[in-house]
Amino acid sequence: MNDDFSLRAKELVNRMTLEEKAVLLTGNGWWATHPIDRLGVPSISLTDGPHGVRKGQGAGLSTSVPATCFPTASALSCSWDADLIREVGVALGEESQAIDVQILLGPGINMKRSPLGGRNFEYFSEDPVLAGRLAAAYIEGVQSQGVGTSLKHYAVNNQEFERMATSSNVDERTLHEIYLPAFEIAVREGKPWTVMSSYNLVNGVYASEHEELLRDILRKKWGFAGFVVSDWGGINDRVAGLKAGTNLEMPGSGRYNANKIVEAVQSGALSADQLDESVREVLAVILKAHDGHRAGVSLDVDGHHELARKASGESIVLLKNVDRLLPLNVNELTRIAIIGEFAKLPRYQGSGSSQVNPTQVSNVYDELVKIAGDEQKVVYAVGYNSEGEVTERLLDDARKAAVRAEVAIVFAGLPDSYESEGFDRASLDIPLGHQQLIEAVASVQPNVAVVLMNGSAVTMPWADKVKAIVEAWLGGQAGGGALADVLTGAVNPSGKLAETFPNSIYDTPTFPHFPARNRHANYGEGIFIGYRYYDTKNLRPLFPFGFGLSYTTFSYTGIKAAATSIKDTDDLTVEVSVKNTGAVAGKEVVQLYLREQHPLVLRPEKELRAFQKITLSPGEEKTVTFRLSKRDFAYYDSALRAWTVHSGKFDILAGGSSRDLPLKATVEMQATDLRYPQLTRTSMLKDFQNHPKGGAFYEELLDAIGMKIPSVDEGLSAEAAAERKKTRMAVMAFLDEMIVNKIPAFSEGKFTDDRLDEILREVQ
């Protein structure tokens, strides 16, 4: 936080009473902080996001004022376009100013551990690098307008079922490699004014009371300088949370928790210094937000609607396009069948706290009629009811509409009741009625395109029966116009999947343990979520991470690493060249992955490390430059509690998806920062052999065990020598994995515990 605001906050804290300090750390109702009129401290407004400004007009999830509804995070992330998301962030900041909001609650960046997560539509990706960098751009955009953000939900918040009571039990390596990096990137690069703690427990400790997460990692390691706000109703023990690093309780609890803070200070259970520190952190943000407030900002309704249309168009993913069915040439077609209620009543956003009251809503039916210029060119059938149910009459009407046309577009997906904050999805399937509708239309019309409106991955047992599939996501209030643009070729689709689409729920890494129903979500899959799981297991998904088609084609023509050998203290520049080999201009997302050839620890097959979206005219070639650092090559070593690189070869892979990486360069890594776990009585003998100090005692410890190690003598027959060698290997494997505190017993006391303790002191 700006030093000036911190200094002013410190001065104000020195003048505040104990009661005023306590009150400032609890909300003033649902959406504001308390003013301290005596000292001129203003109140600031916090309100839900993240894909629109949802300023409530009362308590809870009441009616909100009109604002632009942008595509949800699951859609925006498929743009893989940080500049676009920064532009959306700027618009959200402007609207926050216009509606008098000082803190926008977003973005949400929790990992998509399972595609059944009920709130997945509100999160960016299954990959922490993609989610973190897009979140940083979002934060930069919003905060450039003098409005703060609240990065959420920190941390390991991956299911909705019993979310306030369930402990996310995750090992240290998985925590640091999968569930924290997106937050780290967003905090370091975006510098959010606030971070929101999550409802759940992490390894048995409430996230709002987790000192390691809130103080040691968030503040000390990452340098976060704002305040931590609880999720709404996320406080368990107010004083314990304050001690751990949760500053602001939301919503307010009247004097209930404020009194607990006062009592804790008076009794000595909470130090006055710790209270003052927490109040200073909140005050500094309040002062900054007040200073950034701009009066008289008006809502750019039309301009932001057009931006929402652009963002939606950039996020749409073309999954299949046989015989180039798309784009539609409306001038040559005599009749198009539009089938499915979503065409007129689109599902364009998720349900729950992020639900926005849009300024307007476009639908694809009206937009296509507008482009066709003749309503007679378009024949419509409703297809299903609001819950996705069909009748034989509805199916018959759909077949009749399809037969009358040259091409049929079926609009399907997930109704509101299928995914929302507050519950997890029961299935990966779209409603049975939607599936029956698609199959009914495909049975009478060979040229079928399916457009999906949903917040997260779905299965598609009907995929081989249709020629084209378009993933439109929850495209926001202008999604209808954006879809019309893509379907007719006014916009060339360039979206890429930010999450894997599995063939079946049985293929997912968390099946059958998601969601956990016994208050303990055990993350047994470890680091293997999303494409890390499918690629390492060599399990082909329905559509892989990073996948998306275009109306043009691209060729990856070359990759060049600046060096073939580097030290872990060096950065490495990598250049990737791509050419548009098609007939129309298009955009490609260049993706860079790393793979360690012979890892000493279990690692994923490959991991995304960089990406960039570029625009190419027909025949144009561009070179994209990436820079890799030690962290990109590293894994998290739980024993050392640090990011570690081993010497060895790494493959640098580049291409258009996690399963389409035609370019490869190899670099030799030389590890210089060699650190070793501390040797203890529970270390194995082989740990001494490989340790710079412990190696001097390896032979002594080996001899102390007293077991005879078979030698491979010359003069033995080949068969006898092979058998002796096999026996020797088995004995050495047993000895090397011997825990050293067992050696005194194996030596029958000849090697003493005192001698072992003496050795351990010398190797420290």
PEQUICOR-V314082 format. One record per backbone hydrogen bond with DSSP energy under -1.0 kcal/mol. NH is the residue of the N-H (numbers start at 1). CO is the residue of the C=O. E is the energy in kcal/mol with one decimal. If there is no record, write none. Layout:
BEGIN
nh->(NH;NH)
co->(CO;CO)
e->(E;E)
END
This chain:
BEGIN
nh->(6;7;8;9;10;11;12;13;14;15;16;21;22;23;24;26;27;28;29;33;36;39;40;41;46;47;49;54;55;57;65;67;70;72;74;76;77;78;79;80;85;86;87;88;89;90;91;92;93;94;95;96;97;98;99;101;102;103;104;105;106;109;113;117;120;122;123;126;131;132;133;134;135;136;137;138;139;140;141;142;143;144;145;146;148;150;150;151;152;154;163;165;166;167;168;169;175;176;177;178;179;180;184;185;186;187;188;189;190;194;195;196;197;198;201;202;203;205;207;209;210;211;214;215;216;217;218;220;221;222;223;224;227;229;230;233;234;241;242;243;244;245;246;247;248;249;252;256;259;261;262;263;264;265;266;267;269;270;275;276;277;278;279;280;281;282;283;284;285;286;287;288;289;290;291;292;301;304;305;306;307;308;309;310;311;312;313;314;316;317;319;320;322;324;325;328;330;332;333;336;337;338;339;340;341;343;344;345;355;362;365;367;368;369;370;371;372;373;377;378;379;381;384;385;388;395;396;397;398;399;400;401;402;403;404;405;406;408;409;410;411;412;414;418;421;423;425;435;436;437;438;439;440;441;442;443;444;445;448;449;450;451;452;453;459;463;465;466;467;468;469;470;471;472;476;477;479;482;483;484;485;486;487;488;490;491;495;496;497;501;507;508;511;513;521;523;524;526;528;529;532;533;534;535;536;537;539;542;543;546;547;549;555;557;558;560;562;566;568;570;572;574;575;576;577;578;579;580;581;586;588;590;591;592;593;594;595;597;607;609;610;612;614;616;619;620;622;624;626;628;632;633;635;637;641;642;644;648;650;651;652;653;654;655;656;657;658;660;663;665;667;668;669;670;674;683;685;686;689;690;691;695;696;697;698;701;702;703;704;706;721;722;723;724;725;726;727;728;729;730;731;732;733;734;735;736;737;738;740;741;742;743;746;747;748;749;750;756;757;758;759;760;761;762;763)
co->(2;3;4;5;6;7;8;9;10;12;13;17;18;19;20;23;249;32;27;44;41;36;37;36;31;103;105;48;53;63;55;357;51;474;121;72;73;75;76;77;81;82;83;84;85;86;87;88;89;90;91;92;93;94;95;96;45;45;148;47;104;152;111;114;117;119;120;498;127;128;129;130;131;132;133;134;135;136;137;138;139;140;142;143;102;104;106;194;107;196;160;162;162;519;201;521;171;172;173;174;174;175;180;181;182;183;184;185;186;149;227;151;229;154;166;205;168;202;200;206;207;209;210;211;211;212;213;215;216;217;219;218;193;195;248;250;231;237;238;239;240;241;241;228;228;25;29;253;255;257;258;259;260;261;262;263;264;264;271;272;273;274;275;276;277;278;279;280;281;282;283;284;285;286;287;288;299;300;301;302;303;304;305;306;307;308;309;310;312;471;469;469;467;321;322;487;328;329;329;377;407;379;409;381;382;340;341;341;352;477;343;363;364;365;366;367;368;369;374;375;336;338;382;389;385;391;392;393;394;395;396;397;398;399;400;402;335;447;337;449;339;451;453;415;351;420;116;431;432;433;434;435;436;437;438;439;441;441;446;408;468;410;470;412;428;460;462;463;448;448;320;450;317;452;348;69;476;478;479;480;481;482;483;484;485;485;316;78;547;543;504;505;508;510;167;169;522;523;525;527;529;530;530;531;532;533;534;501;501;497;544;318;579;577;577;575;573;668;670;567;628;626;560;624;558;622;555;620;553;616;614;612;655;610;653;607;651;649;594;592;592;590;588;586;580;617;578;576;574;572;629;630;644;642;637;637;635;669;667;595;665;593;663;591;660;660;545;657;654;652;650;564;648;566;672;680;738;736;685;686;688;691;693;694;695;697;698;699;700;703;717;718;719;720;721;722;723;724;725;726;727;728;729;730;731;732;733;735;683;681;739;740;742;743;745;744;747;752;753;754;755;756;757;758;759)
e->(-2.1;-2.7;-2.3;-2.4;-2.3;-2.1;-2.1;-2.5;-1.7;-1.3;-1.2;-2.1;-2.1;-2.3;-2.0;-1.8;-2.1;-3.4;-1.2;-1.8;-2.0;-1.3;-1.1;-2.2;-2.6;-2.3;-1.2;-2.7;-1.1;-2.2;-1.9;-2.5;-2.7;-2.0;-2.0;-2.8;-2.6;-1.5;-1.8;-1.4;-2.2;-2.3;-1.9;-2.3;-2.3;-2.2;-1.9;-2.4;-2.3;-2.4;-2.4;-2.1;-2.0;-2.3;-2.2;-3.2;-1.8;-2.0;-2.9;-2.9;-1.5;-2.5;-1.7;-1.7;-1.7;-1.9;-1.6;-1.5;-2.3;-2.5;-2.2;-2.0;-2.2;-2.2;-1.6;-2.2;-2.7;-2.5;-2.3;-2.5;-2.8;-1.2;-1.6;-1.6;-2.8;-1.2;-1.6;-2.0;-2.4;-2.9;-1.8;-1.7;-1.6;-2.5;-3.3;-2.7;-2.5;-2.2;-2.5;-2.6;-1.2;-1.3;-2.4;-3.0;-2.3;-2.6;-2.9;-2.8;-1.7;-1.7;-1.7;-3.3;-2.2;-2.0;-2.3;-3.4;-2.0;-1.3;-2.4;-2.2;-1.0;-1.2;-2.9;-2.7;-1.7;-2.4;-2.1;-2.7;-1.2;-2.1;-1.0;-2.1;-1.6;-2.5;-2.5;-2.3;-3.2;-2.6;-2.1;-2.4;-1.9;-1.5;-3.0;-1.4;-2.2;-2.4;-3.0;-1.8;-2.6;-1.8;-2.2;-2.7;-2.1;-2.1;-2.4;-2.0;-1.4;-1.9;-1.8;-2.6;-2.4;-1.9;-2.4;-2.7;-1.9;-1.6;-3.1;-2.5;-1.1;-2.3;-2.8;-2.0;-3.0;-2.6;-2.4;-1.8;-1.8;-2.5;-1.6;-2.0;-1.7;-2.4;-1.9;-2.3;-2.9;-2.3;-2.4;-2.1;-1.1;-2.5;-2.4;-1.5;-3.0;-1.2;-1.3;-3.5;-1.0;-1.2;-1.6;-3.4;-2.7;-3.2;-2.8;-2.7;-1.2;-1.9;-1.6;-3.2;-1.6;-3.0;-2.1;-1.8;-2.5;-2.3;-2.2;-2.0;-2.9;-1.9;-1.9;-1.3;-2.5;-1.9;-1.5;-2.2;-2.2;-2.3;-2.4;-2.5;-1.9;-2.3;-2.3;-2.1;-2.4;-2.5;-1.4;-1.2;-2.3;-2.7;-3.1;-2.7;-3.1;-2.8;-2.2;-1.9;-1.8;-1.3;-2.7;-1.9;-2.7;-2.2;-2.3;-2.3;-2.3;-2.5;-2.5;-1.3;-1.3;-1.4;-1.0;-2.6;-2.7;-3.1;-3.0;-2.2;-1.7;-2.1;-2.1;-1.1;-1.6;-1.7;-1.6;-3.1;-3.2;-2.3;-2.2;-2.6;-1.9;-2.1;-2.5;-2.0;-2.2;-2.1;-3.1;-1.7;-1.4;-1.9;-1.6;-2.7;-2.8;-2.6;-1.5;-1.2;-1.4;-2.0;-2.8;-2.6;-2.2;-1.7;-1.9;-1.4;-1.3;-1.3;-1.8;-2.9;-1.2;-2.5;-2.9;-1.5;-2.0;-2.7;-1.8;-3.0;-2.8;-1.7;-1.1;-2.5;-2.8;-2.8;-1.9;-2.1;-2.8;-2.7;-2.9;-2.7;-3.0;-2.8;-2.6;-2.7;-1.9;-2.4;-2.2;-3.0;-2.3;-2.8;-3.0;-2.2;-2.1;-2.6;-1.7;-3.1;-1.5;-1.7;-2.6;-3.1;-2.1;-2.3;-2.6;-3.4;-3.1;-3.2;-1.2;-1.4;-2.2;-3.0;-2.0;-1.5;-3.2;-2.0;-2.6;-3.3;-3.8;-2.7;-2.0;-1.8;-1.3;-1.1;-2.6;-1.3;-2.0;-2.0;-2.5;-3.1;-3.6;-2.4;-1.8;-1.6;-2.0;-2.6;-1.5;-1.6;-1.2;-2.3;-1.1;-1.9;-1.0;-2.3;-2.6;-2.9;-1.9;-1.0;-3.1;-2.0;-1.9;-2.5;-2.4;-2.0;-2.1;-2.6;-2.3;-1.9;-2.4;-2.7;-2.2;-1.9;-2.6;-3.1;-1.3;-1.8;-2.5;-1.5;-2.2;-1.5;-2.1;-2.3;-1.5;-2.9;-1.6;-1.9;-2.6;-2.3;-2.3;-2.4;-2.0;-1.7;-1.5)
END
